[in-house]
């Protein structure tokens, strides 16, 4: 069985889409936090946003890796 070649041509776009979606989710969660009086909900949303911020750091690191890979391959 032949393996597929490594096609990284759309990785930056895909990662950027993930960043955009994550930032939108953070924004929506912040709106929900400001509108609710339920402390458990606020705590849960704040925890989710913390994890989302960590994910954003990872996405940004991936984009740098992809940019470096693109430079090497040209």
Phi and psi restraints in degrees (value plus and minus 20) as a CYANA .aco file:
   2 UNK   PHI    -108.1   -68.1
   2 UNK   PSI     113.3   153.3
   3 UNK   PHI    -104.2   -64.2
   3 UNK   PSI     133.2   173.2
   4 UNK   PHI     -94.8   -54.8
   4 UNK   PSI     124.0   164.0
   5 UNK   PHI     -87.8   -47.8
   5 UNK   PSI     134.0   174.0
   6 UNK   PHI     -93.4   -53.4
   6 UNK   PSI      84.8   124.8
   7 UNK   PHI    -121.1   -81.1
   7 UNK   PSI      81.4   121.4
   8 UNK   PHI    -125.0   -85.0
   8 UNK   PSI      -4.3    35.7
   9 UNK   PHI     -83.5   -43.5
   9 UNK   PSI     -48.8    -8.8
  10 UNK   PHI    -129.4   -89.4
  10 UNK   PSI      -8.3    31.7
  11 UNK   PHI     -82.2   -42.2
  11 UNK   PSI     -63.7   -23.7
  12 UNK   PHI     -82.8   -42.8
  12 UNK   PSI     -62.9   -22.9
  13 UNK   PHI     -84.1   -44.1
  13 UNK   PSI     -61.2   -21.2
  14 UNK   PHI     -85.2   -45.2
  14 UNK   PSI     -64.1   -24.1
  15 UNK   PHI     -85.2   -45.2
  15 UNK   PSI     -61.5   -21.5
  16 UNK   PHI     -82.7   -42.7
  16 UNK   PSI     -57.7   -17.7
  17 UNK   PHI     -83.2   -43.2
  17 UNK   PSI     -59.8   -19.8
  18 UNK   PHI     -83.6   -43.6
  18 UNK   PSI     -60.0   -20.0
  19 UNK   PHI     -82.4   -42.4
  19 UNK   PSI     -68.2   -28.2
  20 UNK   PHI     -79.2   -39.2
  20 UNK   PSI     -65.5   -25.5
  21 UNK   PHI     -83.9   -43.9
  21 UNK   PSI     -61.0   -21.0
  22 UNK   PHI     -86.1   -46.1
  22 UNK   PSI     -61.5   -21.5
  23 UNK   PHI     -84.5   -44.5
  23 UNK   PSI     -58.3   -18.3
  24 UNK   PHI     -84.1   -44.1
  24 UNK   PSI     -61.2   -21.2
  25 UNK   PHI     -84.4   -44.4
  25 UNK   PSI     -57.6   -17.6
  26 UNK   PHI     -82.4   -42.4
  26 UNK   PSI     -65.9   -25.9
  27 UNK   PHI     -80.3   -40.3
  27 UNK   PSI     -66.5   -26.5
  28 UNK   PHI     -83.7   -43.7
  28 UNK   PSI     -59.8   -19.8
  29 UNK   PHI     -85.8   -45.8
  29 UNK   PSI     -59.2   -19.2
  30 UNK   PHI     -83.8   -43.8
  30 UNK   PSI     -57.6   -17.6
  31 UNK   PHI     -83.8   -43.8
  31 UNK   PSI     -63.1   -23.1
  32 UNK   PHI     -84.6   -44.6
  32 UNK   PSI     -59.0   -19.0
  33 UNK   PHI     -80.0   -40.0
  33 UNK   PSI     -63.1   -23.1
  34 UNK   PHI     -91.1   -51.1
  34 UNK   PSI     -40.0     0.0
  35 UNK   PHI    -118.7   -78.7
  35 UNK   PSI     -30.5     9.5
  36 UNK   PHI    -125.7   -85.7
  36 UNK   PSI     130.9   170.9
  37 UNK   PHI    -124.0   -84.0
  37 UNK   PSI     -25.0    15.0
  38 UNK   PHI     -97.5   -57.5
  38 UNK   PSI      92.0   132.0
  39 UNK   PHI     -84.6   -44.6
  39 UNK   PSI     -55.4   -15.4
  40 UNK   PHI     -84.5   -44.5
  40 UNK   PSI     -63.1   -23.1
  41 UNK   PHI     -81.8   -41.8
  41 UNK   PSI     -64.5   -24.5
  42 UNK   PHI     -79.4   -39.4
  42 UNK   PSI     -65.8   -25.8
  43 UNK   PHI     -82.0   -42.0
  43 UNK   PSI     -65.2   -25.2
  44 UNK   PHI     -81.0   -41.0
  44 UNK   PSI     -64.2   -24.2
  45 UNK   PHI     -87.3   -47.3
  45 UNK   PSI     -58.0   -18.0
  46 UNK   PHI     -84.2   -44.2
  46 UNK   PSI     -59.2   -19.2
  47 UNK   PHI     -84.6   -44.6
  47 UNK   PSI     -62.4   -22.4
  48 UNK   PHI     -82.6   -42.6
  48 UNK   PSI     -62.4   -22.4
  49 UNK   PHI     -84.9   -44.9
  49 UNK   PSI     -55.1   -15.1
  50 UNK   PHI     -81.9   -41.9
  50 UNK   PSI     -65.1   -25.1
  51 UNK   PHI     -84.6   -44.6
  51 UNK   PSI     -56.9   -16.9
  52 UNK   PHI     -84.4   -44.4
  52 UNK   PSI     -60.1   -20.1
  53 UNK   PHI     -82.3   -42.3
  53 UNK   PSI     -60.1   -20.1
  54 UNK   PHI     -84.0   -44.0
  54 UNK   PSI     -60.1   -20.1
  55 UNK   PHI     -83.3   -43.3
  55 UNK   PSI     -59.3   -19.3
  56 UNK   PHI     -79.9   -39.9
  56 UNK   PSI     -60.9   -20.9
  57 UNK   PHI     -78.7   -38.7
  57 UNK   PSI     -62.1   -22.1
  58 UNK   PHI     -86.0   -46.0
  58 UNK   PSI     -61.7   -21.7
  59 UNK   PHI     -81.6   -41.6
  59 UNK   PSI     -62.9   -22.9
  60 UNK   PHI     -84.2   -44.2
  60 UNK   PSI     -58.2   -18.2
  61 UNK   PHI     -84.4   -44.4
  61 UNK   PSI     -60.9   -20.9
  62 UNK   PHI     -81.9   -41.9
  62 UNK   PSI     -60.8   -20.8
  63 UNK   PHI     -83.3   -43.3
  63 UNK   PSI     -60.7   -20.7
  64 UNK   PHI     -81.5   -41.5
  64 UNK   PSI     -62.3   -22.3
  65 UNK   PHI     -82.0   -42.0
  65 UNK   PSI     -62.3   -22.3
  66 UNK   PHI     -85.5   -45.5
  66 UNK   PSI     -60.2   -20.2
  67 UNK   PHI     -83.1   -43.1
  67 UNK   PSI     -62.2   -22.2
  68 UNK   PHI     -84.6   -44.6
  68 UNK   PSI     -60.6   -20.6
  69 UNK   PHI     -83.6   -43.6
  69 UNK   PSI     -61.5   -21.5
  70 UNK   PHI     -81.7   -41.7
  70 UNK   PSI     -61.0   -21.0
  71 UNK   PHI     -82.8   -42.8
  71 UNK   PSI     -62.8   -22.8
  72 UNK   PHI     -86.6   -46.6
  72 UNK   PSI     -51.3   -11.3
  73 UNK   PHI    -106.8   -66.8
  73 UNK   PSI     -27.1    12.9
